[in-house]
Amino acid sequence: MAKIGIDIVENKRISLEESFLKKFLHEKELVLLNNLQSDDAKIQFAAGRWAAKEAIIKCLEEKFAANIINIGYKNDKPVVENKDFSYIELSISHEQNYSVAVALNI
């Protein structure tokens, strides 16, 4: 049976402090974030990842460290790159002050 998870975060709640980011961003995601030019872009990126990982955890109903999940892109679409979680469909969206994500465990 498919399960769904959703999460929304207010972007201003996201800190760009490295110790905070390392708690939920995969090392490859940290590289992507550090390549972004503006703090606004970095916060939006991090907020989207936060929401996505919360949504993934909700649809899996398991406890694990969010920073083990690597979200990349395929054809401009966010995808979970870990083989153990490759069956999860993911969508991330941003609107001014908020980021939202939906994860589907198919």
Gaussian input, Z-matrix of N, CA and C with variables (Angstrom, degrees):
# hf/3-21g

backbone

0 1
 N
 C     1     B1
 C     2     B2     1     A1
 N     3     B3     2     A2     1     D1
 C     4     B4     3     A3     2     D2
 C     5     B5     4     A4     3     D3
 N     6     B6     5     A5     4     D4
 C     7     B7     6     A6     5     D5
 C     8     B8     7     A7     6     D6
 N     9     B9     8     A8     7     D7
 C    10    B10     9     A9     8     D8
 C    11    B11    10    A10     9     D9
 N    12    B12    11    A11    10    D10
 C    13    B13    12    A12    11    D11
 C    14    B14    13    A13    12    D12
 N    15    B15    14    A14    13    D13
 C    16    B16    15    A15    14    D14
 C    17    B17    16    A16    15    D15
 N    18    B18    17    A17    16    D16
 C    19    B19    18    A18    17    D17
 C    20    B20    19    A19    18    D18
 N    21    B21    20    A20    19    D19
 C    22    B22    21    A21    20    D20
 C    23    B23    22    A22    21    D21
 N    24    B24    23    A23    22    D22
 C    25    B25    24    A24    23    D23
 C    26    B26    25    A25    24    D24
 N    27    B27    26    A26    25    D25
 C    28    B28    27    A27    26    D26
 C    29    B29    28    A28    27    D27
 N    30    B30    29    A29    28    D28
 C    31    B31    30    A30    29    D29
 C    32    B32    31    A31    30    D30
 N    33    B33    32    A32    31    D31
 C    34    B34    33    A33    32    D32
 C    35    B35    34    A34    33    D33
 N    36    B36    35    A35    34    D34
 C    37    B37    36    A36    35    D35
 C    38    B38    37    A37    36    D36
 N    39    B39    38    A38    37    D37
 C    40    B40    39    A39    38    D38
 C    41    B41    40    A40    39    D39
 N    42    B42    41    A41    40    D40
 C    43    B43    42    A42    41    D41
 C    44    B44    43    A43    42    D42
 N    45    B45    44    A44    43    D43
 C    46    B46    45    A45    44    D44
 C    47    B47    46    A46    45    D45
 N    48    B48    47    A47    46    D46
 C    49    B49    48    A48    47    D47
 C    50    B50    49    A49    48    D48
 N    51    B51    50    A50    49    D49
 C    52    B52    51    A51    50    D50
 C    53    B53    52    A52    51    D51
 N    54    B54    53    A53    52    D52
 C    55    B55    54    A54    53    D53
 C    56    B56    55    A55    54    D54
 N    57    B57    56    A56    55    D55
 C    58    B58    57    A57    56    D56
 C    59    B59    58    A58    57    D57
 N    60    B60    59    A59    58    D58
 C    61    B61    60    A60    59    D59
 C    62    B62    61    A61    60    D60
 N    63    B63    62    A62    61    D61
 C    64    B64    63    A63    62    D62
 C    65    B65    64    A64    63    D63
 N    66    B66    65    A65    64    D64
 C    67    B67    66    A66    65    D65
 C    68    B68    67    A67    66    D66
 N    69    B69    68    A68    67    D67
 C    70    B70    69    A69    68    D68
 C    71    B71    70    A70    69    D69
 N    72    B72    71    A71    70    D70
 C    73    B73    72    A72    71    D71
 C    74    B74    73    A73    72    D72
 N    75    B75    74    A74    73    D73
 C    76    B76    75    A75    74    D74
 C    77    B77    76    A76    75    D75
 N    78    B78    77    A77    76    D76
 C    79    B79    78    A78    77    D77
 C    80    B80    79    A79    78    D78
 N    81    B81    80    A80    79    D79
 C    82    B82    81    A81    80    D80
 C    83    B83    82    A82    81    D81
 N    84    B84    83    A83    82    D82
 C    85    B85    84    A84    83    D83
 C    86    B86    85    A85    84    D84
 N    87    B87    86    A86    85    D85
 C    88    B88    87    A87    86    D86
 C    89    B89    88    A88    87    D87
 N    90    B90    89    A89    88    D88
 C    91    B91    90    A90    89    D89
 C    92    B92    91    A91    90    D90
 N    93    B93    92    A92    91    D91
 C    94    B94    93    A93    92    D92
 C    95    B95    94    A94    93    D93
 N    96    B96    95    A95    94    D94
 C    97    B97    96    A96    95    D95
 C    98    B98    97    A97    96    D96
 N    99    B99    98    A98    97    D97
 C   100   B100    99    A99    98    D98
 C   101   B101   100   A100    99    D99
 N   102   B102   101   A101   100   D100
 C   103   B103   102   A102   101   D101
 C   104   B104   103   A103   102   D102
 N   105   B105   104   A104   103   D103
 C   106   B106   105   A105   104   D104
 C   107   B107   106   A106   105   D105
 N   108   B108   107   A107   106   D106
 C   109   B109   108   A108   107   D107
 C   110   B110   109   A109   108   D108
 N   111   B111   110   A110   109   D109
 C   112   B112   111   A111   110   D110
 C   113   B113   112   A112   111   D111
 N   114   B114   113   A113   112   D112
 C   115   B115   114   A114   113   D113
 C   116   B116   115   A115   114   D114
 N   117   B117   116   A116   115   D115
 C   118   B118   117   A117   116   D116
 C   119   B119   118   A118   117   D117
 N   120   B120   119   A119   118   D118
 C   121   B121   120   A120   119   D119
 C   122   B122   121   A121   120   D120
 N   123   B123   122   A122   121   D121
 C   124   B124   123   A123   122   D122
 C   125   B125   124   A124   123   D123
 N   126   B126   125   A125   124   D124
 C   127   B127   126   A126   125   D125
 C   128   B128   127   A127   126   D126
 N   129   B129   128   A128   127   D127
 C   130   B130   129   A129   128   D128
 C   131   B131   130   A130   129   D129
 N   132   B132   131   A131   130   D130
 C   133   B133   132   A132   131   D131
 C   134   B134   133   A133   132   D132
 N   135   B135   134   A134   133   D133
 C   136   B136   135   A135   134   D134
 C   137   B137   136   A136   135   D135
 N   138   B138   137   A137   136   D136
 C   139   B139   138   A138   137   D137
 C   140   B140   139   A139   138   D138
 N   141   B141   140   A140   139   D139
 C   142   B142   141   A141   140   D140
 C   143   B143   142   A142   141   D141
 N   144   B144   143   A143   142   D142
 C   145   B145   144   A144   143   D143
 C   146   B146   145   A145   144   D144
 N   147   B147   146   A146   145   D145
 C   148   B148   147   A147   146   D146
 C   149   B149   148   A148   147   D147
 N   150   B150   149   A149   148   D148
 C   151   B151   150   A150   149   D149
 C   152   B152   151   A151   150   D150
 N   153   B153   152   A152   151   D151
 C   154   B154   153   A153   152   D152
 C   155   B155   154   A154   153   D153
 N   156   B156   155   A155   154   D154
 C   157   B157   156   A156   155   D155
 C   158   B158   157   A157   156   D156
 N   159   B159   158   A158   157   D157
 C   160   B160   159   A159   158   D158
 C   161   B161   160   A160   159   D159
 N   162   B162   161   A161   160   D160
 C   163   B163   162   A162   161   D161
 C   164   B164   163   A163   162   D162
 N   165   B165   164   A164   163   D163
 C   166   B166   165   A165   164   D164
 C   167   B167   166   A166   165   D165
 N   168   B168   167   A167   166   D166
 C   169   B169   168   A168   167   D167
 C   170   B170   169   A169   168   D168
 N   171   B171   170   A170   169   D169
 C   172   B172   171   A171   170   D170
 C   173   B173   172   A172   171   D171
 N   174   B174   173   A173   172   D172
 C   175   B175   174   A174   173   D173
 C   176   B176   175   A175   174   D174
 N   177   B177   176   A176   175   D175
 C   178   B178   177   A177   176   D176
 C   179   B179   178   A178   177   D177
 N   180   B180   179   A179   178   D178
 C   181   B181   180   A180   179   D179
 C   182   B182   181   A181   180   D180
 N   183   B183   182   A182   181   D181
 C   184   B184   183   A183   182   D182
 C   185   B185   184   A184   183   D183
 N   186   B186   185   A185   184   D184
 C   187   B187   186   A186   185   D185
 C   188   B188   187   A187   186   D186
 N   189   B189   188   A188   187   D187
 C   190   B190   189   A189   188   D188
 C   191   B191   190   A190   189   D189
 N   192   B192   191   A191   190   D190
 C   193   B193   192   A192   191   D191
 C   194   B194   193   A193   192   D192
 N   195   B195   194   A194   193   D193
 C   196   B196   195   A195   194   D194
 C   197   B197   196   A196   195   D195
 N   198   B198   197   A197   196   D196
 C   199   B199   198   A198   197   D197
 C   200   B200   199   A199   198   D198
 N   201   B201   200   A200   199   D199
 C   202   B202   201   A201   200   D200
 C   203   B203   202   A202   201   D201
 N   204   B204   203   A203   202   D202
 C   205   B205   204   A204   203   D203
 C   206   B206   205   A205   204   D204
 N   207   B207   206   A206   205   D205
 C   208   B208   207   A207   206   D206
 C   209   B209   208   A208   207   D207
 N   210   B210   209   A209   208   D208
 C   211   B211   210   A210   209   D209
 C   212   B212   211   A211   210   D210
 N   213   B213   212   A212   211   D211
 C   214   B214   213   A213   212   D212
 C   215   B215   214   A214   213   D213
 N   216   B216   215   A215   214   D214
 C   217   B217   216   A216   215   D215
 C   218   B218   217   A217   216   D216
 N   219   B219   218   A218   217   D217
 C   220   B220   219   A219   218   D218
 C   221   B221   220   A220   219   D219
 N   222   B222   221   A221   220   D220
 C   223   B223   222   A222   221   D221
 C   224   B224   223   A223   222   D222
 N   225   B225   224   A224   223   D223
 C   226   B226   225   A225   224   D224
 C   227   B227   226   A226   225   D225
 N   228   B228   227   A227   226   D226
 C   229   B229   228   A228   227   D227
 C   230   B230   229   A229   228   D228
 N   231   B231   230   A230   229   D229
 C   232   B232   231   A231   230   D230
 C   233   B233   232   A232   231   D231
 N   234   B234   233   A233   232   D232
 C   235   B235   234   A234   233   D233
 C   236   B236   235   A235   234   D234
 N   237   B237   236   A236   235   D235
 C   238   B238   237   A237   236   D236
 C   239   B239   238   A238   237   D237
 N   240   B240   239   A239   238   D238
 C   241   B241   240   A240   239   D239
 C   242   B242   241   A241   240   D240
 N   243   B243   242   A242   241   D241
 C   244   B244   243   A243   242   D242
 C   245   B245   244   A244   243   D243
 N   246   B246   245   A245   244   D244
 C   247   B247   246   A246   245   D245
 C   248   B248   247   A247   246   D246
 N   249   B249   248   A248   247   D247
 C   250   B250   249   A249   248   D248
 C   251   B251   250   A250   249   D249
 N   252   B252   251   A251   250   D250
 C   253   B253   252   A252   251   D251
 C   254   B254   253   A253   252   D252
 N   255   B255   254   A254   253   D253
 C   256   B256   255   A255   254   D254
 C   257   B257   256   A256   255   D255
 N   258   B258   257   A257   256   D256
 C   259   B259   258   A258   257   D257
 C   260   B260   259   A259   258   D258
 N   261   B261   260   A260   259   D259
 C   262   B262   261   A261   260   D260
 C   263   B263   262   A262   261   D261
 N   264   B264   263   A263   262   D262
 C   265   B265   264   A264   263   D263
 C   266   B266   265   A265   264   D264
 N   267   B267   266   A266   265   D265
 C   268   B268   267   A267   266   D266
 C   269   B269   268   A268   267   D267
 N   270   B270   269   A269   268   D268
 C   271   B271   270   A270   269   D269
 C   272   B272   271   A271   270   D270
 N   273   B273   272   A272   271   D271
 C   274   B274   273   A273   272   D272
 C   275   B275   274   A274   273   D273
 N   276   B276   275   A275   274   D274
 C   277   B277   276   A276   275   D275
 C   278   B278   277   A277   276   D276
 N   279   B279   278   A278   277   D277
 C   280   B280   279   A279   278   D278
 C   281   B281   280   A280   279   D279
 N   282   B282   281   A281   280   D280
 C   283   B283   282   A282   281   D281
 C   284   B284   283   A283   282   D282
 N   285   B285   284   A284   283   D283
 C   286   B286   285   A285   284   D284
 C   287   B287   286   A286   285   D285
 N   288   B288   287   A287   286   D286
 C   289   B289   288   A288   287   D287
 C   290   B290   289   A289   288   D288
 N   291   B291   290   A290   289   D289
 C   292   B292   291   A291   290   D290
 C   293   B293   292   A292   291   D291
 N   294   B294   293   A293   292   D292
 C   295   B295   294   A294   293   D293
 C   296   B296   295   A295   294   D294
 N   297   B297   296   A296   295   D295
 C   298   B298   297   A297   296   D296
 C   299   B299   298   A298   297   D297
 N   300   B300   299   A299   298   D298
 C   301   B301   300   A300   299   D299
 C   302   B302   301   A301   300   D300
 N   303   B303   302   A302   301   D301
 C   304   B304   303   A303   302   D302
 C   305   B305   304   A304   303   D303
 N   306   B306   305   A305   304   D304
 C   307   B307   306   A306   305   D305
 C   308   B308   307   A307   306   D306
 N   309   B309   308   A308   307   D307
 C   310   B310   309   A309   308   D308
 C   311   B311   310   A310   309   D309
 N   312   B312   311   A311   310   D310
 C   313   B313   312   A312   311   D311
 C   314   B314   313   A313   312   D312
 N   315   B315   314   A314   313   D313
 C   316   B316   315   A315   314   D314
 C   317   B317   316   A316   315   D315

   B1=1.4453
   B2=1.5266
   B3=1.3137
   B4=1.4598
   B5=1.5262
   B6=1.3123
   B7=1.4635
   B8=1.5202
   B9=1.3328
   B10=1.4523
   B11=1.5299
   B12=1.3168
   B13=1.4579
   B14=1.5137
   B15=1.3179
   B16=1.4634
   B17=1.5212
   B18=1.3250
   B19=1.4548
   B20=1.5228
   B21=1.3184
   B22=1.4682
   B23=1.5237
   B24=1.3120
   B25=1.4601
   B26=1.5234
   B27=1.3166
   B28=1.4529
   B29=1.5227
   B30=1.3222
   B31=1.4648
   B32=1.5235
   B33=1.3192
   B34=1.4643
   B35=1.5310
   B36=1.3211
   B37=1.4654
   B38=1.5298
   B39=1.3205
   B40=1.4646
   B41=1.5267
   B42=1.3084
   B43=1.4626
   B44=1.5250
   B45=1.3103
   B46=1.4624
   B47=1.5290
   B48=1.3201
   B49=1.4606
   B50=1.5243
   B51=1.3237
   B52=1.4647
   B53=1.5256
   B54=1.3160
   B55=1.4704
   B56=1.5256
   B57=1.3261
   B58=1.4614
   B59=1.5239
   B60=1.3293
   B61=1.4624
   B62=1.5223
   B63=1.3219
   B64=1.4642
   B65=1.5292
   B66=1.3176
   B67=1.4674
   B68=1.5197
   B69=1.3513
   B70=1.4590
   B71=1.5233
   B72=1.3238
   B73=1.4670
   B74=1.5208
   B75=1.3050
   B76=1.4625
   B77=1.5244
   B78=1.3135
   B79=1.4747
   B80=1.5275
   B81=1.3362
   B82=1.4676
   B83=1.5240
   B84=1.3337
   B85=1.4653
   B86=1.5259
   B87=1.3226
   B88=1.4729
   B89=1.5204
   B90=1.3274
   B91=1.4671
   B92=1.5264
   B93=1.3384
   B94=1.4715
   B95=1.5272
   B96=1.3250
   B97=1.4586
   B98=1.5246
   B99=1.3189
   B100=1.4653
   B101=1.5252
   B102=1.3350
   B103=1.4586
   B104=1.5306
   B105=1.3218
   B106=1.4556
   B107=1.5275
   B108=1.3131
   B109=1.4614
   B110=1.5252
   B111=1.3038
   B112=1.4658
   B113=1.5288
   B114=1.3196
   B115=1.4662
   B116=1.5265
   B117=1.3377
   B118=1.4661
   B119=1.5230
   B120=1.3243
   B121=1.4638
   B122=1.5249
   B123=1.3128
   B124=1.4669
   B125=1.5321
   B126=1.3302
   B127=1.4616
   B128=1.5173
   B129=1.3248
   B130=1.4677
   B131=1.5311
   B132=1.3195
   B133=1.4613
   B134=1.5258
   B135=1.3273
   B136=1.4677
   B137=1.5279
   B138=1.3251
   B139=1.4638
   B140=1.5309
   B141=1.3204
   B142=1.4617
   B143=1.5101
   B144=1.3334
   B145=1.4691
   B146=1.5234
   B147=1.3358
   B148=1.4686
   B149=1.5350
   B150=1.3356
   B151=1.4596
   B152=1.5254
   B153=1.3295
   B154=1.4625
   B155=1.5276
   B156=1.2981
   B157=1.4663
   B158=1.5214
   B159=1.3234
   B160=1.4669
   B161=1.5346
   B162=1.3307
   B163=1.4608
   B164=1.5281
   B165=1.3286
   B166=1.4660
   B167=1.5267
   B168=1.3147
   B169=1.4660
   B170=1.5261
   B171=1.3264
   B172=1.4646
   B173=1.5251
   B174=1.3173
   B175=1.4688
   B176=1.5239
   B177=1.3222
   B178=1.4615
   B179=1.5160
   B180=1.3285
   B181=1.4616
   B182=1.5263
   B183=1.3197
   B184=1.4650
   B185=1.5251
   B186=1.3146
   B187=1.4586
   B188=1.5276
   B189=1.3152
   B190=1.4575
   B191=1.5189
   B192=1.3188
   B193=1.4681
   B194=1.5231
   B195=1.3182
   B196=1.4636
   B197=1.5266
   B198=1.3271
   B199=1.4694
   B200=1.5230
   B201=1.3288
   B202=1.4768
   B203=1.5230
   B204=1.3330
   B205=1.4632
   B206=1.5194
   B207=1.3302
   B208=1.4587
   B209=1.5179
   B210=1.3261
   B211=1.4594
   B212=1.5286
   B213=1.3088
   B214=1.4567
   B215=1.5117
   B216=1.3171
   B217=1.4694
   B218=1.5207
   B219=1.3206
   B220=1.4648
   B221=1.5156
   B222=1.3359
   B223=1.4668
   B224=1.5245
   B225=1.3243
   B226=1.4686
   B227=1.5202
   B228=1.3136
   B229=1.4620
   B230=1.5216
   B231=1.3506
   B232=1.4615
   B233=1.5263
   B234=1.3248
   B235=1.4619
   B236=1.5303
   B237=1.3250
   B238=1.4551
   B239=1.5208
   B240=1.3220
   B241=1.4638
   B242=1.5284
   B243=1.3290
   B244=1.4559
   B245=1.5251
   B246=1.3230
   B247=1.4734
   B248=1.5255
   B249=1.3289
   B250=1.4638
   B251=1.5282
   B252=1.3238
   B253=1.4642
   B254=1.5261
   B255=1.3117
   B256=1.4640
   B257=1.5326
   B258=1.3009
   B259=1.4631
   B260=1.5344
   B261=1.3124
   B262=1.4586
   B263=1.5288
   B264=1.3148
   B265=1.4615
   B266=1.5167
   B267=1.3295
   B268=1.4510
   B269=1.5214
   B270=1.3267
   B271=1.4547
   B272=1.5261
   B273=1.3322
   B274=1.4630
   B275=1.5246
   B276=1.3381
   B277=1.4572
   B278=1.5244
   B279=1.3293
   B280=1.4595
   B281=1.5232
   B282=1.3261
   B283=1.4613
   B284=1.5173
   B285=1.2911
   B286=1.4656
   B287=1.5251
   B288=1.3253
   B289=1.4600
   B290=1.5160
   B291=1.3273
   B292=1.4635
   B293=1.5230
   B294=1.3323
   B295=1.4689
   B296=1.5191
   B297=1.3129
   B298=1.4543
   B299=1.5289
   B300=1.3241
   B301=1.4723
   B302=1.5261
   B303=1.3182
   B304=1.4546
   B305=1.5191
   B306=1.3268
   B307=1.4599
   B308=1.5276
   B309=1.3092
   B310=1.4563
   B311=1.5084
   B312=1.3055
   B313=1.4578
   B314=1.5220
   B315=1.3478
   B316=1.4715
   B317=1.5116
   A1=109.28
   A2=116.54
   A3=121.78
   A4=109.82
   A5=115.33
   A6=121.62
   A7=107.97
   A8=115.36
   A9=120.47
   A10=109.56
   A11=115.62
   A12=122.17
   A13=108.42
   A14=116.36
   A15=121.35
   A16=108.78
   A17=116.11
   A18=120.16
   A19=108.95
   A20=115.18
   A21=122.20
   A22=107.30
   A23=115.86
   A24=120.68
   A25=109.06
   A26=115.47
   A27=120.61
   A28=107.01
   A29=116.81
   A30=121.60
   A31=113.24
   A32=118.41
   A33=120.05
   A34=112.63
   A35=117.76
   A36=120.92
   A37=111.88
   A38=117.00
   A39=121.66
   A40=109.85
   A41=114.90
   A42=122.09
   A43=109.73
   A44=116.55
   A45=120.37
   A46=111.87
   A47=116.84
   A48=120.44
   A49=109.06
   A50=115.73
   A51=121.39
   A52=112.52
   A53=117.41
   A54=119.99
   A55=111.34
   A56=117.19
   A57=121.33
   A58=110.92
   A59=116.73
   A60=121.35
   A61=112.46
   A62=117.12
   A63=121.01
   A64=112.46
   A65=117.56
   A66=120.85
   A67=112.36
   A68=116.92
   A69=117.73
   A70=114.86
   A71=118.72
   A72=120.00
   A73=111.05
   A74=115.97
   A75=123.44
   A76=107.95
   A77=117.49
   A78=120.68
   A79=112.47
   A80=118.32
   A81=120.73
   A82=111.32
   A83=116.53
   A84=120.13
   A85=110.63
   A86=116.86
   A87=120.24
   A88=111.01
   A89=116.71
   A90=120.48
   A91=109.91
   A92=116.90
   A93=120.59
   A94=110.66
   A95=116.85
   A96=121.39
   A97=111.15
   A98=117.03
   A99=120.82
   A100=112.97
   A101=117.56
   A102=120.95
   A103=112.61
   A104=117.40
   A105=121.24
   A106=109.32
   A107=116.17
   A108=121.22
   A109=114.18
   A110=118.41
   A111=120.24
   A112=111.63
   A113=115.33
   A114=120.44
   A115=110.89
   A116=117.69
   A117=120.51
   A118=111.23
   A119=117.01
   A120=120.94
   A121=110.59
   A122=116.78
   A123=121.23
   A124=111.16
   A125=116.06
   A126=119.62
   A127=110.50
   A128=117.87
   A129=121.00
   A130=110.29
   A131=117.08
   A132=121.43
   A133=110.48
   A134=116.49
   A135=120.98
   A136=111.10
   A137=117.37
   A138=120.77
   A139=111.08
   A140=116.65
   A141=120.27
   A142=112.12
   A143=116.32
   A144=120.43
   A145=111.45
   A146=116.05
   A147=120.18
   A148=109.32
   A149=116.62
   A150=121.04
   A151=111.05
   A152=116.87
   A153=120.69
   A154=111.58
   A155=116.22
   A156=119.30
   A157=111.55
   A158=117.02
   A159=119.90
   A160=109.84
   A161=117.21
   A162=121.12
   A163=110.86
   A164=117.04
   A165=120.97
   A166=110.57
   A167=116.21
   A168=120.04
   A169=110.89
   A170=116.88
   A171=120.81
   A172=111.67
   A173=118.10
   A174=118.92
   A175=111.63
   A176=118.03
   A177=120.71
   A178=112.45
   A179=116.16
   A180=122.35
   A181=111.57
   A182=115.78
   A183=121.78
   A184=108.62
   A185=115.66
   A186=120.76
   A187=108.24
   A188=116.75
   A189=122.50
   A190=107.85
   A191=115.82
   A192=120.30
   A193=109.72
   A194=116.15
   A195=121.28
   A196=111.99
   A197=118.03
   A198=119.98
   A199=113.89
   A200=117.88
   A201=118.96
   A202=111.32
   A203=116.54
   A204=121.08
   A205=109.13
   A206=116.01
   A207=121.76
   A208=109.12
   A209=115.91
   A210=121.19
   A211=107.56
   A212=115.18
   A213=121.47
   A214=109.31
   A215=115.61
   A216=120.84
   A217=109.93
   A218=114.53
   A219=121.79
   A220=105.69
   A221=116.34
   A222=121.38
   A223=111.25
   A224=116.39
   A225=123.89
   A226=114.25
   A227=117.62
   A228=122.58
   A229=108.44
   A230=118.16
   A231=118.88
   A232=111.00
   A233=115.10
   A234=120.82
   A235=109.09
   A236=114.84
   A237=120.18
   A238=106.64
   A239=116.47
   A240=120.54
   A241=113.64
   A242=119.13
   A243=121.59
   A244=109.81
   A245=117.10
   A246=120.36
   A247=111.45
   A248=117.20
   A249=120.53
   A250=113.03
   A251=117.10
   A252=121.48
   A253=112.17
   A254=118.52
   A255=121.80
   A256=113.44
   A257=118.04
   A258=122.04
   A259=111.81
   A260=118.11
   A261=121.96
   A262=110.11
   A263=116.43
   A264=122.63
   A265=107.55
   A266=116.67
   A267=120.85
   A268=111.40
   A269=116.29
   A270=122.24
   A271=108.12
   A272=116.32
   A273=123.03
   A274=107.60
   A275=115.86
   A276=119.96
   A277=109.70
   A278=115.29
   A279=121.96
   A280=109.50
   A281=115.59
   A282=122.10
   A283=108.49
   A284=117.62
   A285=125.43
   A286=112.64
   A287=118.34
   A288=122.34
   A289=114.92
   A290=117.24
   A291=120.58
   A292=111.49
   A293=113.66
   A294=121.11
   A295=106.94
   A296=115.53
   A297=121.26
   A298=108.70
   A299=115.19
   A300=119.34
   A301=109.63
   A302=113.99
   A303=122.12
   A304=107.38
   A305=116.17
   A306=121.83
   A307=108.78
   A308=115.32
   A309=121.94
   A310=109.08
   A311=116.48
   A312=124.06
   A313=106.64
   A314=116.21
   A315=119.69
   A316=113.01
   D1=132.52
   D2=179.98
   D3=-70.36
   D4=146.31
   D5=176.70
   D6=-126.98
   D7=149.83
   D8=-177.95
   D9=-125.13
   D10=147.19
   D11=174.56
   D12=-133.73
   D13=145.86
   D14=178.61
   D15=-140.80
   D16=147.49
   D17=175.78
   D18=-150.95
   D19=147.75
   D20=176.25
   D21=-131.47
   D22=143.48
   D23=179.25
   D24=-137.00
   D25=139.67
   D26=172.53
   D27=-79.20
   D28=121.93
   D29=-171.74
   D30=-55.49
   D31=-35.23
   D32=-176.50
   D33=-67.13
   D34=-11.29
   D35=177.05
   D36=-80.65
   D37=-9.59
   D38=-177.60
   D39=-90.19
   D40=128.90
   D41=178.38
   D42=-99.20
   D43=148.07
   D44=176.26
   D45=-96.47
   D46=13.99
   D47=175.87
   D48=-67.89
   D49=132.06
   D50=-175.05
   D51=-57.28
   D52=-40.96
   D53=-178.83
   D54=-62.68
   D55=-35.25
   D56=176.74
   D57=-70.16
   D58=-48.50
   D59=-177.54
   D60=-60.98
   D61=-37.61
   D62=-178.58
   D63=-66.51
   D64=-17.16
   D65=179.29
   D66=-71.74
   D67=-26.48
   D68=-176.74
   D69=-131.83
   D70=-12.02
   D71=178.34
   D72=-96.18
   D73=135.70
   D74=173.72
   D75=-68.77
   D76=154.72
   D77=-178.67
   D78=-57.09
   D79=-34.96
   D80=177.78
   D81=-70.06
   D82=-33.05
   D83=177.29
   D84=-70.52
   D85=-34.43
   D86=176.34
   D87=-61.44
   D88=-37.09
   D89=177.16
   D90=-64.38
   D91=-46.65
   D92=178.34
   D93=-58.78
   D94=-45.51
   D95=-179.65
   D96=-60.96
   D97=-44.73
   D98=-177.91
   D99=-68.18
   D100=-18.55
   D101=177.24
   D102=-83.36
   D103=-9.98
   D104=178.43
   D105=-75.45
   D106=147.10
   D107=-172.26
   D108=-82.90
   D109=-43.15
   D110=-172.76
   D111=-107.70
   D112=155.17
   D113=176.05
   D114=-63.80
   D115=-35.83
   D116=177.79
   D117=-60.95
   D118=-43.38
   D119=178.34
   D120=-65.19
   D121=-39.48
   D122=179.04
   D123=-64.70
   D124=-43.01
   D125=179.47
   D126=-65.39
   D127=-41.96
   D128=179.13
   D129=-63.57
   D130=-43.14
   D131=177.67
   D132=-59.94
   D133=-50.51
   D134=-177.83
   D135=-64.31
   D136=-40.22
   D137=179.10
   D138=-63.72
   D139=-40.72
   D140=177.02
   D141=-62.92
   D142=-41.14
   D143=177.77
   D144=-66.63
   D145=-39.86
   D146=177.88
   D147=-59.12
   D148=-51.35
   D149=-179.21
   D150=-61.09
   D151=-41.63
   D152=-178.96
   D153=-63.28
   D154=-43.63
   D155=-177.56
   D156=-70.93
   D157=-36.00
   D158=174.08
   D159=-63.10
   D160=-41.32
   D161=179.07
   D162=-65.07
   D163=-40.15
   D164=178.46
   D165=-63.31
   D166=-46.88
   D167=179.43
   D168=-60.12
   D169=-39.73
   D170=178.90
   D171=-64.89
   D172=-41.71
   D173=-176.83
   D174=-76.47
   D175=-22.15
   D176=177.50
   D177=-88.63
   D178=-20.02
   D179=-178.17
   D180=54.73
   D181=38.92
   D182=178.97
   D183=-128.65
   D184=155.88
   D185=174.63
   D186=-102.26
   D187=127.58
   D188=174.31
   D189=-162.47
   D190=163.13
   D191=-179.58
   D192=-70.22
   D193=128.42
   D194=-177.99
   D195=-63.69
   D196=-27.22
   D197=-176.10
   D198=-75.03
   D199=-1.50
   D200=173.91
   D201=-83.86
   D202=-15.71
   D203=-179.75
   D204=-88.73
   D205=129.32
   D206=176.61
   D207=-110.88
   D208=118.59
   D209=177.75
   D210=-103.46
   D211=118.59
   D212=177.75
   D213=-115.33
   D214=-156.95
   D215=-179.73
   D216=-133.51
   D217=142.16
   D218=171.79
   D219=-136.01
   D220=119.58
   D221=-175.83
   D222=54.41
   D223=43.55
   D224=179.54
   D225=63.60
   D226=16.21
   D227=179.00
   D228=-112.77
   D229=135.50
   D230=178.08
   D231=-67.25
   D232=134.19
   D233=178.46
   D234=-137.14
   D235=147.97
   D236=174.59
   D237=-80.92
   D238=120.91
   D239=-174.60
   D240=-88.92
   D241=-13.16
   D242=177.67
   D243=-69.89
   D244=130.07
   D245=-179.96
   D246=-59.76
   D247=-35.05
   D248=-179.02
   D249=-66.43
   D250=-20.23
   D251=-177.90
   D252=-122.41
   D253=17.51
   D254=-173.64
   D255=-68.84
   D256=-12.84
   D257=-179.92
   D258=-83.28
   D259=-1.17
   D260=-178.58
   D261=-88.75
   D262=127.37
   D263=173.49
   D264=-90.49
   D265=141.48
   D266=-171.23
   D267=-138.97
   D268=141.86
   D269=172.93
   D270=-137.01
   D271=134.67
   D272=178.04
   D273=-126.20
   D274=137.03
   D275=179.23
   D276=-140.14
   D277=153.20
   D278=-178.76
   D279=-128.79
   D280=143.36
   D281=175.57
   D282=-144.58
   D283=103.96
   D284=179.90
   D285=42.84
   D286=-86.77
   D287=-172.39
   D288=-99.72
   D289=0.54
   D290=-174.45
   D291=-132.93
   D292=151.83
   D293=171.20
   D294=-128.08
   D295=141.38
   D296=-177.33
   D297=-135.53
   D298=150.06
   D299=176.99
   D300=-144.19
   D301=148.72
   D302=175.67
   D303=-126.94
   D304=134.73
   D305=177.01
   D306=-124.12
   D307=137.56
   D308=179.91
   D309=-122.46
   D310=120.61
   D311=177.11
   D312=-91.68
   D313=101.32
   D314=-174.90
   D315=-95.63

